[in-house]
Amino acid sequence: MSAADTTTAKVPPTRQAPPPPSTTGDGPRRKRTTGSAAVPWGLLAPCLLILAFVLGYPLVRLVTLSFQEFGQSQLWGFQPAKSVGFDNFSKVLGDSEFWAVVVRTIIFAAGCVIFTMVIGMMIALLLQRVSVWVKTLINIALVASWGMPIIVATTVFKWLFDSDYGIFNAVLSRLPGVDMIGHNWFASGPQGLAVIMLLVVWGAVPFVVITLSAGLTQVPKEMEEAARLDGAGAWGVFRYVTLPILKPIIVMLTTLSVIWDMGVFPQVFVMRNGHPEAEFQLLTTYSYDRAFVVNDYAQGSAIALLTVLLLLGVVAVYMRQMLKIGEVE
């Protein structure tokens, strides 16, 4: 074969690979996206249904009652419920007793939150510096106190601060110049609320300690050591290293504590034998008294709705803080 024949020989066509599927098409990709987006909602559906059933109807009923005239006559069906607009809210907001209860509730909740967070942080930091068996014993005690029913804990505190047989009075009376035998802690509102505050803090501290202890395990030891080498003391390490890392957890715990402490009811109700005096009234017990003692269910609902709106404001502040933390990170 000549050179010319070689150069003019036909080369068999090569097989080309099929074109890759288009990534800009909307057919299969749209199906996968739609299906994957529906999975989370499908998993959340049972929880959302339960929340709608457990919280949705009572909340709707609460809002409805707060705009009606609803007492015993309406409860037993002797008279129909009448819409009164914002009259219930006007009466509640124009009542000086209501505002006294609001101030008392805010002060009580603030005291509970501050003491809970401070004591919880101190115990959590202490647990990082003790031996394993001491840490285990403290955790067992914390879980035991956390798991104690509220009614049982309240009964124990009633016995501890009893005017005749209370252990607390007997212990204080052993101090030089102190005579607390027969002292009634519930003779005045501030002292009685201080005892109830101590009960609330005692029940809330274990959760804070356990959560903060878990957060402290995420603080890098290298950063703490570097801060010490730079001359920072214990307070400096805590302020500039530990505290910023724990900030999201602290914000979450503080918000939850505010919500829980604003909604304290059984501690006050049981401690005062089901009939809290005026100087012991918080928003929850005040709403209960208006509804089930005075039998004005409409005003009780209005007070409860105002409490819910107040707590929603706390939740809004919490969400704003968490969004700020997310933007910084």
DRENVEXNU-983685 format. One record per atom (N, C-alpha, C, O): residue in one letter; y, z, x. Coordinates in steps of 0.001 Angstrom, whole numbers, padded with zeros to 6 digits, always signed. Atoms other than C-alpha are relative to their C-alpha. Last residue first. Layout:
BEGIN
AYZX...
//
This chain:
BEGIN
E+001232+000284-000719E+032757+064452-020975E-000232-001497+000111E-001230-001926+000690V-000159-000392-001403V+036417+064832-021910V-001239-000343+000800V-001138-000825+001928E-000863+000967-000670E+035976+062806-025106E+000180+000335+001469E+000228-000565+002309G+000726+001248-000214G+032947+064880-026130G+000846-001051+000690G+000338-001810+001516I+000937-000224-001102I+034849+068141-025611I-000779-001269+000319I-001021-001578+001486K-000787-000051-001235K+037665+066834-027785K-000899+000199+001211K-000709-000436+002248L-000386+001376-000317L+035160+065835-030479L+000842-000041+001268L+000702-000963+002072M+001172+000673-000546M+033644+069326-030345M+000296-001451+000354M-000223-001967+001344Q+000237-000484-001358Q+037065+070920-030751Q-001193-000706+000641Q-001155-001049+001822R-001060+000534-000862R+037884+068743-033758R-000215+000437+001446R-000048-000363+002366M+000287+001412-000249M+034517+069490-035363M+001054-000618+000916M+000733-001449+001765Y+001177+000106-000874Y+035090+073237-034956Y-000301-001454+000345Y-000546-001777+001508V-000452-000361-001349V+038608+073052-036414V-001148-000127+000999V-000954-000596+002121A-000826+001114-000485A+037215+071170-039409A+000522+000280+001410A+000543-000609+002262V+000906+001064-000429V+034465+073780-039814V+000784-001193+000543V+000365-001827+001511V+000608-000442-001256V+037075+076556-039919V-000923-001083+000551V-000926-001345+001753G-001029+000096-001029G+039024+074629-042559G-000514+000434+001359G-000171-000168+002376L-000052+001412-000389L+035802+074228-044516L+001097-000245+001022L+000950-001102+001893L+001054+000229-000982L+035501+078010-044414L-000060-001457+000425L-000384-001754+001575L-000407-000666-001234L+038855+078386-046147L-001026-000218+001100L-000663-000448+002254L-001031+000836-000619L+037857+075785-048737L+000489+000607+001308L+000769-000117+002263V+000663+001186-000543V+034646+077713-049434V+001020-000901+000697V+000754-001414+001784T+000705-000423-001221T+036614+080946-049833T-000688-001178+000666T-000666-001305+001890L-001027-000167-001035L+038972+079233-052283L-000624+000457+001317L-000178+000058+002392L-000395+001344-000423L+035915+078093-054244L+001090+000061+001077L+001066-000718+002030A+001062+000541-000850A+034536+081649-054333A+000360-001388+000511A+000075-001714+001664I-000060-000712-001280I+037861+082974-055616I-001056-000538+000949I-000787-000729+002135A-001199+000458-000699A+037952+080278-058321A+000134+000683+001363A+000493+000035+002347S+000276+001323-000562S+034356+081016-059279S+001201-000534+000761S+001041-001173+001801G+000940-000179-001104G+035119+084709-059704G-000338-001319+000667G-000464-001388+001890Q-000781-000458-001146Q+038160+083739-061764Q-000900+000271+001207Q-000510+000012+002346A-000904+001072-000418A+035969+081645-064070A+000827+000429+001214A+000938-000319+002185Y+000728+000912-000878Y+033157+084205-064246Y+000894-001121+000515Y+000656-001650+001601D-000877+001166+000016D+035410+086907-065623D-000586-001008+000990D-000192-001064+002155N+000532+001049+000876N+032750+089492-066405N+000989-001141-000217N+001024-001750-001286V-001055+000235+000985V+034788+092329-064802V-000434-001037-001029V+000188-001161-002085V-000422-001332+000414V+031628+093478-063027V+001087-000103-001061V+001005+000541-002106F+001106-000731+000615F+029731+090197-062656F+000326+001439-000374F-000473+002090-001046A+000915+000765+000839A+032383+087564-061923A-000958+000890-000778A-001169+000671-001971R-000726+000712+001048R+035339+089551-060653R-000958-000700-000959R-000707-000759-002163D-000499-000972+000963D+033067+091946-058786D+000730-000682-001149D+000560-000310-002310Y+001130-000525+000779Y+031167+089101-057105Y+000485+000985-001069Y+000023+000931-002209S+000420+001053+000928S+034385+087368-056025S-001146+000480-000893S-001171+000195-002090Y-001065+000107+000985Y+035648+090634-054525Y-000326-001076-001035Y-000112-000877-002231T+000203-001070+000978T+032303+091188-052804T+001068-000035-001090T+000793+000309-002239T+001284+000181+000678T+032500+087805-051101T-000225+001057-001070T-000606+000735-002195L-000055+001126+000931L+036210+087949-050311L-001301-000169-000775L-001279-000484-001965L-000203+001247-000729L+035975+091442-048831L-000047-001141-001006L-000288-000911-002191Q+000248+001317+000550Q+036423+094698-050747Q+000310-001096+001020Q+001378-001114+001631F+001144+000589-000685F+036107+097975-048867F-000253-001444-000435F-001190-002079+000047E-000338+000140-001415E+039574+099300-049758E-001166-000521+000836E-001020-000727+002041A-001029+001029-000202A+038933+098585-053452A+000301-000208+001473A+000534-001342+001891E-001328-000401+000433E+035673+100538-053496E+001017-001075+000363E+000709-002016+001094P-001023-000138-001046P+032369+098751-053088P+001355+000396-000587P+001816-000188-001569H-001328-000113+000626H+029941+099482-055950H+001064+000194+001076H+001578+001300+001239G-000189+000990+001053G+026385+098418-055049G+001351+000046-000682G+001603-000749-001588N+000877-000263+001148N+025565+101578-053104N+000274-000927-001180N+000161-000515-002335R-000791-000694+001015R+028542+101226-050713R-000769+000141-001311R-000163+000295-002372M-000595-001183-000620M+026349+100383-047712M+000808+000811-000996M+000895+002033-000871V+001019-001052-000099V+024286+098053-049897V+000589+001272+000587V+000244+002369+000148F+000515-000317+001330F+027223+095889-051002F-000993+001151+000060F-000918+002073-000753V-000997-000770+000746V+029050+095957-047673V-000581+000482-001321V-000366+001628-001717Q-000329-001201-000770Q+026007+094914-045620Q+000993+000881-000754Q+000808+002095-000834P+000969-001089+000222P+024760+092561-048345P+000333+001272+000758P+000064+002368+000266F+000108-000582+001343F+027989+090488-048461F-000987+001164-000072F-000598+002248-000505V+000756-001257+000035V+029260+089074-045177V+000009+000556-001420V+001069+000728-002022G+000890-000061+001161G+030454+085500-045756G-000847+001249-000069G-001878+001255-000742M-000829+000155+001193M+033464+085588-043439M-000835+000110-001274M-000311+000426-002342D-000708-001263+000204D+031139+087011-040793D+000992-000080-001154D+001298+000940-001772W+000897-001081+000433W+028688+084127-041077W+000768+001270-000331W+000472+001929-001328I+000545+000342+001313I+031336+081394-040974I-000885+001125-000519I-000781+001509-001684V-001082-000088+000982V+033242+083043-038124V-000536-000272-001401V-000206+000446-002345S-000271-001423+000234S+030006+083611-036188S+001115+000178-001028S+001034+001062-001881L+001062-000544+000844L+029013+079966-036613L+000247+001471-000319L+000006+001913-001443T-000149+000569+001346T+032381+078853-035268T-001065+000538-000940T-000753+000926-002066T-001175-000601+000631T+032223+081234-032308T+000180-000510-001418T+000471+000267-002327L+000322-001372+000395L+028673+080202-031466L+001175+000673-000702L+000987+001401-001676M+000980+000018+001085M+029543+076490-031482M-000304+001403-000505M-000317+001637-001714V-000676+000507+001196V+032707+076945-029419V-000951-000003-001190V-000566+000386-002292I-000878-001062+000488I+030827+079141-026940I+000735-000439-001259I+000878+000342-002200I+000832-001020+000635I+028042+076569-026605I+000861+001108-000582I+000589+001598-001678P+000551+000508+001267P+030518+073747-025960P-000851+001038-000733P-000779+001136-001958K-000994+000159+001063K+032456+075931-023453K-000578-000598-001285K-000286-000071-002358L+000463-000626+001239L+029421+077050-021421L+000936-000248-001189L+000654+000205-002299I+001302+000575+000337I+030099+074608-018574I-000513+000552-001326I-001170-000162-002084P-000120+001405+000447P+033808+075467-018553P-001333-000629-000386P-001386-001428-001321L-000628+000145+001305L+033021+079227-018546L+000189-001453-000428L-000107-001772-001580T+000913-000304+001103T+030555+079224-015662T+000616-000309-001357T-000014-000957-002193V+001282+000694-000095V+032591+077431-013027V-000843+000226-001249V-001227-000722-001935Y-000178+001400-000386Y+036319+078225-013177Y-001310-000781+000086Y-001284-002008+000180R-001079+000704+000696R+036368+081503-015108R+000004-001492+000292R+000214-002295-000617F+000239+000058+001446F+032979+082934-014124F+001051-000864-000697F+000724-001642-001592V+001185+000832+000234V+033337+082025-010462V-000258-000146-001488V-000576-001233-001972G-000354+001388-000254G+036874+083414-010421G-001166-000945-000235G-000986-002022-000803W-000783+000486+001119W+035790+086660-012094W+000395-001465+000194W+000395-002233-000768A+000878+000100+001165A+033011+087198-009550A+000750-000545-001209A+000230-001389-001939G+000777-001185+000305G+035326+086435-006653G-000880-000228-001217G-001049-001357-001677A-000068-000476+001377A+036466+083028-005438A-000883+001235-000173A-001999+001292+000343G-000736-001254+000128G+036965+082644-001682G+000108+000526-001412G+000814+001509-001638D-001433+000277+000031D+036053+079000-001195D+000834+001252-000227D+002062+001182-000281L-000406+000354-001360L+032559+080065-000144L+001483-000308+000080L+002102-000115+001126R-000034-001239-000792R+032196+081823-003480R+000432-000279+001432R+001174+000500+002032A-001180-000756+000412A+033170+078652-005341A+000115+001299+000793A+001218+001716+001147A-001172+000657-000580A+030635+076642-003324A+001282+000741-000366A+002194+000850+000454E-000029-000317-001420E+027911+079159-004197E+001213-000627+000685E+001831-000008+001552E-000368-001405-000141E+028729+078911-007898E+000108+000391+001471E+001038+001095+001865M-001418-000119+000319M+028717+075129-007724M+000467+001446+000114M+001571+001706+000593E-000766+000541-001114E+025367+075098-005900E+001505+000137-000241E+002265+000436+000681K-000194-001055-000989K+023832+077447-008465K+000842-000492+001183K+001536+000290+001833P+000517+000273-001354P+024343+074795-011121P+000309+001136+000976P+001454+001575+001088V-001119-000068-000943V+024938+076333-014602V-000536-000231+001415V-001379+000542+001870Q-000458+001348-000326Q+022138+075092-016864Q+001188-000006+000956Q+001652-001072+001360T+000991+000628-000882T+020288+078435-016902T+000417-001408+000414T-000138-001961+001364L-000235-000410-001383L+023462+080001-018253L-001019-000593+000963L-000736-000733+002153G-001064+000803-000597G+023120+077977-021452G+000262+000351+001458G+000604-000524+002253A+000506+001359-000197A+019729+079500-022275A+001059-000895+000632A+000741-001734+001475S+000941-000073-001128S+021156+082967-021691S-000606-001365+000285S-000787-001743+001443L-000772+000040-001240L+024098+082041-023946L-000909+000098+001227L-000620-000510+002258T-000587+001334-000150T+021737+081192-026809T+000786-000110+001303T+000659-001106+002014I+001081+000956-000275I+019596+084325-026403I+000568-001400+000238I+000112-002108+001135V+000553-000250-001330V+022644+086581-026117V-001057-001038+000354V-001041-001592+001453V-000982+000432-000991V+024422+085047-029118V-000556+000166+001405V-000380-000715+002246F-000056+001465+000026F+021325+085344-031306F+000964-000527+001051F+000675-001517+001723P+001210+000614-000588P+020803+088969-030223P+000028-001524+000024P-000349-002126+001029V+000012+000095-001458V+024495+089926-030832V-001278-000655+000543V-001176-001468+001462A-000368+001336-000462A+024553+089104-034553A-000118-000174+001502A-000275-001298+001978G+000936+001027+000452G+022658+092081-036017G+000284-001380+000556G-000613-002222+000588W+001347-000345-000465W+024456+094721-033961W-001019-001065-000417W-001936-001378+000342V+000073+000364-001422V+027777+092985-034598V-001393+000264+000540V-001935-000552+001286V+000006+001467-000078V+027249+093173-038375V-000137-000458+001446V-000903-001376+001737L+001280+000490+000521L+026284+096872-038217L-000098-001518+000115L-001137-002041+000518L+001001-000311-001017L+029258+097710-035989L-001380-000486-000426L-002148-000979+000399M-000201+000970-001081M+031519+095906-038470M-001012+000221+001117M-001563-000737+001660I+000622+001247+000461I+030015+098005-041272I+000164-001090+001043I-000744-001898+001235V+001458-000215-000029V+030873+101168-039319V-000727-001271-000435V-001719-001662+000180A+000384-000005-001418A+034400+099866-038656A-001506+000209+000145A-002146-000410+000995L+000147+001391-000423L+034686+098996-042359L-000350-000102+001478L-001021-001048+001889G+001205+000558+000611G+033998+102624-043195G-000235-001441+000398G-001365-001834+000689Q+001166-000565-000667Q+036568+103878-040707Q-001296-000569-000568Q-002219-000888+000182P+000120+000452-001391P+039241+101459-041935P-001224+000560+000717P-001915-000182+001415G+000427+001377-000180G+038498+102094-045640G-000135-000439+001442G-001160-001024+001793S-001129+000931-000106S+038677+105864-045685S-000524-001400+000296S-001586-001573+000892A-001076-000565+000796A+036166+108483-046868A+001248-000881+000034A+002075-000827-000876F-000390+000920+001067F+033401+106244-045610F+001048+000608-000932F+001266+000123-002042W-000576+001210-000569W+032945+107942-042258W+000521-000955-001070W+001328-001839-000780N+000367+001134+000847N+032422+111325-043898N+000714-001251+000505N+001933-001372+000383H-001039+001034+000105H+032544+114085-041268H-000521-001193-000809H-001609-001702-000539G-000497+000143+001365G+030128+116916-042060G+001068-001062-000168G+001615-001220-001260I+000996-000403+000988I+029659+117858-038411I+000625-000065-001388I+001670+000535-001640M+000149+001059+001003M+032165+115881-036348M-001048+000349-001056M-001429-000511-001851D+000777-000553+001096D+033460+118714-034160D-000041-001036-001128D+000898-001157-001915V+000210+000931+001105V+034695+117511-030784V-000895+000663-001037V-001964+001178-000707G-001167+000069+000865G+036228+119891-028215G-000131-000925-001183G+000863-001176-001863P-000919-001150-000013P+033564+119257-025592P+001218-000242-000893P+001882-001274-000787L-001065+000178-000977L+031113+116544-026675L+000959+001187-000051L+001172+001757-001121R+000391-000628-001264R+028034+117807-028514R+001049-000178+001096R+000992+000486+002131S-000357-001417+000031S+029711+117008-031838S-000407+000730+001263S+000091+001827+001514L-001421-000158-000324L+029571+113313-031015L+000408+001470+000046L+001275+001858+000830V-000193+000335-001411V+025760+113430-030904V+001459+000183+000402V+001741+000736+001465A+000590-001064-000823A+025488+115291-034212A+000199-000267+001482A+000460+000661+002248N-000869-001179+000051N+027925+112926-035924N-000532+001125+000880N+000241+001820+001539F-001220+000331-000724F+025934+109912-034754F+000964+001181+000012F+001555+001489+001046I+000198-000224-001434I+022612+111417-035812I+001295-000215+000775I+001557+000479+001757G-000173+001129-000907G+023720+111641-039425G-000150+000374+001462G+000401+001372+001927Y+001167+000095-000878Y+022236+114424-041552Y+000127-001116+001042Y-000862-001478+001678D+000752-001251-000115D+025224+115694-043522D-001105-000062+001043D-001305+000892+001795S-000890-001138-000268S+027911+112997-043259S-000750+001301+000215S-000258+002181+000922D-000040-000901+001141D+025427+110138-042905D+000821+001242+000347D+000753+001750+001466F-001370-000454+000231F+026360+107775-040106F+000123+000881-001238F+001210+001024-001798L-000639-000358-001264L+022857+107222-038673L+001386+000612-000215L+001775+001534+000501W+000553-001272-000460W+021276+107353-042150W+000682+000450+001295W+000969+001635+001463K-000439-001030+000942K+023551+104663-043531K-000508+001372+000423K+000201+002370+000296F-001370-000363-000343F+022927+102667-040345F+000572+001026-000975F+001368+001875-000573V+000015-000767-001254V+019170+102754-040926V+001409+000445+000373V+001610+001589+000780T+000504-001343+000317T+019613+101671-044559T-000029+000888+001242T+000304+002071+001172T-001078-000717+000693T+021785+098754-043449T-000427+001416-000359T+000363+002354-000242A-001019-000373-000988A+019167+097661-040912A+001133+000781-000647A+001634+001744-000066V+000555-001066-000832V+016444+097763-043576V+001032+000479+001019V+001216+001681+001209I+000057-001199+000827I+018545+095759-046045I-000527+001181+000808I-000020+002296+000685I-001344-000574+000128I+019451+093220-043368I-000034+001295-000798I+000673+002246-000466P-000716+000386+001226P+015832+092567-042462P+001319+000737-000146P+001464+001874+000304M-000011-001068+001007M+014936+093250-038790M+000750-000461-001251M+001862-000974-001130G+000941+000250+001086G+014238+090004-036915G-000027+001071-001071G-000696+000900-002090W-000400+001224+000709W+017368+090217-034765W-000904-000256-001196W-000436-000719-002236S-001192-000317+000797S+016632+093829-033829S+000472-001208-000799S+000954-001063-001922A+000382-000962+001034A+013101+092925-032758A+001193+000361-000887A+001064+000431-002110V+000705+000734+001058V+014297+089782-030935V-000399+000940-001139V-000336+000564-002310L-000949+000862+000710L+016850+091811-028991L-000662-000744-001149L-000115-000819-002249A-000856-000837+000845A+014354+094547-028110A+000990-000841-000802A+001244-000559-001973I+000847-000492+001094I+011830+091973-026874I+000828+000858-000959I+000712+000730-002177N+000190+001104+000945N+014566+090245-024862N-000868+000423-001179N-000614+000017-002314I-001248+000172+000742I+015552+093567-023270I-000131-001124-001026I+000363-001002-002147L-000154-001118+000926L+011941+094300-022319L+001266-000145-000850L+001248+000113-002054T+000980+000152+001077T+011476+090833-020811T+000143+001108-001035T+000101+000841-002236K-000468+001088+000867K+014697+091073-018803K-000942-000202-001175K-000495-000459-002293V-001128-000550+000755V+013573+094437-017430V+000549-001044-000970V+000869-000730-002117W+000557-000873+001037W+010202+092901-016499W+001100+000672-000810W+000924+000910-002005V+000672+000737+001068V+011822+089930-014768V-000479+000945-001100V-000331+000651-002286S+001348+000457-000317S+014280+091927-012682S-000660-000611-001234S-000153-000490-002349V+001010-001061+000056V+017944+092114-013524V-001355-000598+000316V-001518-001817+000368R-000015-000790-001234R+020853+089876-012504R-001001+001155-000006R-000946+002021+000867Q+000189+000879-001148Q+020739+087002-014998Q-000163+000778+001302Q-000520+000203+002330L+001401+000421-000064L+020166+089454-017871L-000279-000931+001175L-001431-001071+001587L+000802-001072-000592L+023539+091042-017108L-001456-000411+000153L-002107-000055+001135L-000253-000007-001441L+025332+087750-017743L-000819+001084+000704L-001285+000887+001826A+000597+001223-000543A+023679+087482-021169A+000214-000091+001512A-000699-000480+002242I+001450-000214-000096I+024507+091137-021927I-000676-001227+000598I-001596-001089+001404M+000272-001001-001027M+028179+090615-021077M-001503+000232+000172M-001997+000338+001294M-000200+000593-001326M+028358+087365-023045M-000323+000991+001103M-000947+000624+002099G+001077+000961-000258G+026815+088967-026131G+000121-000643+001361G-000881-000813+002056I+001209-000758-000324I+029166+091951-025932I-001160-000946+000306I-001940-000696+001224V-000211-000724-001259V+032214+089691-025720V-001262+000750+000404V-001708+000652+001547M-000022+000922-001125M+030996+087206-028352M+000154+000725+001329M-000489+000356+002312T+001295+000664-000155T+029960+089832-030885T-000027-000888+001224T-000980-000841+002003F+000948-000949-000583F+033035+091999-030328F-001367-000644+000217F-002036-000367+001213I-000434-000351-001363I+035370+089065-030878I-001007+000937+000661I-001428+000700+001793V+000202+001131-000906V+033466+087675-033857V+000355+000370+001436V-000385+000046+002364C+001435+000232-000186C+033176+091015-035672C-000252-001111+001021C-001108-000972+001895G+000551-001085-000798G+036838+091844-035120G-001477-000190+000285G-001933+000026+001408A-000489+000165-001375A+037936+088419-036345A-000548+001098+000905A-000967+000821+002029A+000754+001076-000639A+035699+088705-039423A+000438-000199+001449A-000397-000421+002326F+001396-000424-000166F+037131+092109-040370F-000805-001067+000735F-001533-000756+001678I+000022-001010-001066I+040727+091023-039760I-001430+000447+000282I-001824+000595+001439I-000301+000672-001271I+040204+087839-041793I-000050+000988+001161I-000614+000688+002214T+001158+000803-000382T+038476+089737-044622T+000224-000677+001348T-000676-000706+002187R+001059-000912-000440R+041205+092391-044782R-001221-000775+000474R-001844-000399+001467V-000395-000548-001307V+043909+089717-044900V-001085+000916+000540V-001413+000859+001725V+000047+001087-000977V+042085+087878-047696V+000349+000512+001391V-000346+000209+002361V+001404+000235-000324V+041456+091122-049620V-000134-001102+001044V-000973-000998+001939A+000424-001148-000809A+045158+092015-049451A-001460-000150+000413A-001824+000189+001538W-000498+000233-001354W+045920+088487-050623W-000315+001175+000917W-000535+000988+002113F+000757+001082-000628F+043669+088950-053644F+000458-000219+001436F-000373-000377+002330E+001280-000552-000435E+045210+092330-054474E-000849-001058+000700E-001548-000761+001669S-000175-000610-001320S+048669+090742-054547S-001303+000593+000526S-001508+000646+001738D+000437-001399+000001D+047594+088499-057428D+000126+000565+001409D-000473+000037+002347G-001146-000848+000305G+049595+085268-057706G-000326+001479-000015G+000547+002300-000294L-000972+000105-001098L+046924+083248-055895L+001251+000847-000243L+001957+001200+000702V+000581-000562-001223V+044259+084490-058319V+001032-000002+001125V+001225+001011+001798K+000141-001449+000148K+046319+083960-061448K-000521+000636+001283K-000064+001703+001692S-001351-000586+000028S+047467+080505-060344S-000077+001517-000115S+000682+002236+000536F-000501-000038-001377F+043903+079563-059352F+001394+000613+000053F+001726+001313+001010N+000770-001003-000743N+042612+080537-062791N+000499+000122+001437N+000616+001227+001967D-000440-001344+000373D+045429+078650-064505D-000746+001076+000776D-000149+002069+001193F-000131-000828-001206F+044739+075433-062559F+000429+001434-000321F+000919+002140+000560G-000691+000580-001146G+043419+073478-065539G-000002+000931+001200G-001042+001457+001597V-001318-000637-000146V+042483+075661-068498V+000757-000545+001200V+001802-000008+001568S-000634+000378-001259S+039440+073759-069779S+001410+000584+000047S+002192+000415-000888K-001214+000801+000119K+037748+075652-072583K+000569-000292+001379K+000566+000563+002264A-000856-000094-001183A+034165+076905-072600A+001178-000950-000149A+001006-002112-000516P+000150+001056-001016P+032763+077085-076121P+000952+000227+001170P+002013+000832+001022Q-001164+000867-000038Q+032615+080420-077945Q-000227-001091+001044Q-000878-000846+002060F-000788-000292+001200F+029679+082566-079051F+001236-000886-000089F+001697-001208-001183G-000079+001120+000935G+027367+080866-076552G+000781+000285-001256G+000726-000502-002202W+000986-000182+001067W+026258+083972-074661W+000098-001070-001084W-000681-001053-002037L+001327-000128-000602L+028056+082922-071468L-001077+000102-001063L-002141-000504-000930Q+000490+001334-000339Q+031082+081641-073378Q-001407+000066+000588Q-002211-000846+000395S+000119+000758+001260S+031619+085007-075042S-000528-001399+000260S-001362-001902-000493Q+001254-000344+000661Q+030844+086792-071775Q-000184-000780-001290Q-001306-001156-001630G+000324-001418-000050G+033580+084950-069915G-001321+000273-000692G-002183-000603-000768F+001427-000277+000153F+034458+081361-069063F-000243+001486+000213F-000157+001999+001329E-000012-001391+000454E+037914+079859-069342E-001438+000365-000362E-001987-000133-001344Q+000269-000311+001395Q+037532+076704-067321Q+000307+001464-000301Q+000478+002281+000603F-001039+000651+000807F+038788+075126-064085F-000186+000274-001489F+000401-000421-002318S-001312-000449-000474S+036858+077478-061774S+001149-000631-000776S+002275-000139-000710L-000358-001303+000570L+033727+076959-063868L+001398+000439+000413L+002090+001106-000356T-000227+000135+001437T+033577+073251-063031T+000459+001314-000620T+001405+001336-001407V-001278+000693+000201V+034056+073781-059294V+000316-000111-001483V+001466+000057-001889L-001064-000895-000429L+031270+076357-059225L+001365-000624-000226L+002278+000036-000723R-000171-000996+001064R+028979+074125-061270R+001115+000981+000343R+001863+001407-000537V-000630+000699+001128V+029509+071285-058797V+000260+000973-001146V+001316+000930-001777L-001384+000271-000379L+028797+073661-055902L+000745-000716-001123L+001902-000403-001403P-000828-001218+000053P+025700+075060-057608P+001464-000247+000354P+002357+000352-000245Y-000225-000454+001379Y+024443+071504-058282Y+000787+001299-000068Y+001737+001381-000847G-000834+000916+000772G+024945+070214-054733G+000307+000503-001398G+001473+000591-001782L-001427-000255-000143L+023717+073181-052730L+000865-000847-000920L+001940-000419-001340V-000260-001427-000207V+019983+073491-053517V+001496+000309+000016V+001920+001326-000533F+000547-000799+001093F+019386+070070-055076F+000397+001464+000125F+000749+002105-000865A-000674+000371+001245A+021707+068062-052834A-000484+000855-001165A+000290+001188-002062L-001361-000529-000043L+020458+069978-049788L+000759-000323-001288L+001496+000516-001806I+000091-001458+000157I+016833+069283-050757I+001389+000627+000002I+001677+001509-000808L+000349-000295+001390L+017588+065600-051288L-000076+001495-000254L+000390+001981-001285L-001190+000226+000818L+019393+065367-047960L-000272+000292-001468L+000587+000834-002164C-000946-001090-000244C+016451+066974-046156C+001250-000148-000863C+001752+000834-001409P+000497-001255+000611P+013965+064599-047790P+000967+001169+000184P+001191+001949-000742A-000030-000008+001467A+016201+061553-047013A-000566+001287-000604A+000072+001847-001495L-000931-001001+000504L+016812+062347-043339L-000047+000150-001516L+000460+001135-002053L+000423-001316-000470L+013691+060543-042122L+000897+001113-000532L+000435+002227-000775G+001265-000339+000653G+014438+057521-044303G-000514+001365+000416G-001069+002103-000398W-000310-000418+001359W+018037+057552-043151W-001269+000349-000778W-001268+001254-001612P-000598-001343+000033P+016904+057566-039542P+000319+000490-001403P+000120+001662-001723V+000957-001051-000364V+014493+054635-040176V+000644+001385+000014V+000079+002305-000578A+000487-000685+001193A+016952+052426-042079A-000937+001151+000326A-001151+002030-000509A-001062-000829+000560A+018916+051471-038984A-000470+000778-001214A+000079+001835-001525S-000202-001166-000859S+015749+050294-037232S+001095+000903-000533S+001026+002118-000346G+001131-000910+000092G+014842+048049-040163G+000187+001250+000839G-000125+002354+000393T-000011-000647+001302T+018275+046522-040443T-001127+001002-000127T-000946+002096-000662T-001112-000947+000042T+018452+045858-036732T+000029+000746-001320T+000244+001958-001354R+000329-001162-000835R+014939+044325-036650R+001111+001042-000066R+000833+002239-000140K+001070-000754+000650K+015689+042077-039619K-000326+001249+000803K-000489+002333+000244R-000578-000742+001113R+019027+041014-038181R-001064+000831-000696R-000787+001942-001146R-000728-001159-000512R+017372+040093-034915R+000584+000829-001121R+000587+002057-001048P+000886-001110-000351P+014787+037931-036640P+000758+001238+000461P+000374+002367+000156G+001205-000151+000801G+017393+035741-038394G-000846+001201+000376G-000723+002251-000255D-000072-001183+000846D+020889+036249-036984D-001287+000254-000763D-001396+001246-001483G+000393+000205+001385G+020764+033881-034070G-000025+001303-000762G-000113+002384-000179T-001175-000048+000871T+022771+034655-030985T-000354-000226-001443T+000495-000094-002324T-000375-001402+000221T+019782+035622-028888T+001223+000138-000885T+001624+001242-001251S-001445-000252+000001S+018276+032189-029216S+000275+001465-000298S-000256+002050-001242P-000569-000238+001336P+014613+032053-028411P+001461+000387+000098P+001867+001131+000990P+000113-001405+000433P+013920+030646-024989P+000627+000197-001370P+001547-000524-001758P-001278-000753-000117P+013541+026869-024755P-000168+001438-000487P-000878+001695-001460P-000759-000021+001268P+009945+025679-024356P+001263+000839+000155P+001269+001836+000877A+000274-001211+000783A+008900+025145-020751A+000813-000024-001285A+001930-000541-001298Q-001113-000946+000072Q+009096+021558-019545Q-000378+001195-000877Q-001042+001062-001904R-000071-000727+001281R+006016+019587-018546R+001117+001049+000056R+001183+001854+000985T+000382-001417-000059T+006626+017255-015620T+000176+000651-001371T+001064+000290-002142P-001031-000967+000480P+006642+013504-016161P-000526+001432+000073P-001687+001706-000227P+000280-000488+001362P+004172+011528-014005P+001028+001058-000420P+001432+001896+000387V+000367-001426-000081V+005820+009862-011012V-000247+000516-001413V+000582+000310-002299K-000449-000856+001112K+005830+006086-011095K-000528+001425+000180K-001703+001646+000471A+001099-000535+000811A+005418+004331-007769A+000559+000955-001048A+001497+001711-000795T-000166+000383+001407T+008505+002409-006630T-001104+000527-000876T-001177+000169-002052T-001273-000524+000542T+008839+004230-003300T+000180-000335-001459T+000902+000357-002177T+000022-001471+000038T+005182+003747-002441T+001261+000544-000635T+001205+001497-001413D+000829-000457+001130D+005147+000099-003427D-000004+001530-000105D-000063+002089-001201A-000727+000280+001243A+008094-000527-001173A-000772+000449-001199A-000233+001014-002150A-001016-001042+000188A+006384+001259+001693A+000767-000200-001279A+001161+000756-001947S-001203+000103-000817S+003398-000993+001339S+000961+001128-000293S+000790+001893-001242M-001192+000000+000874M+000000+000000+000000M+001224+000000+000897M+001312+000746+001872
//
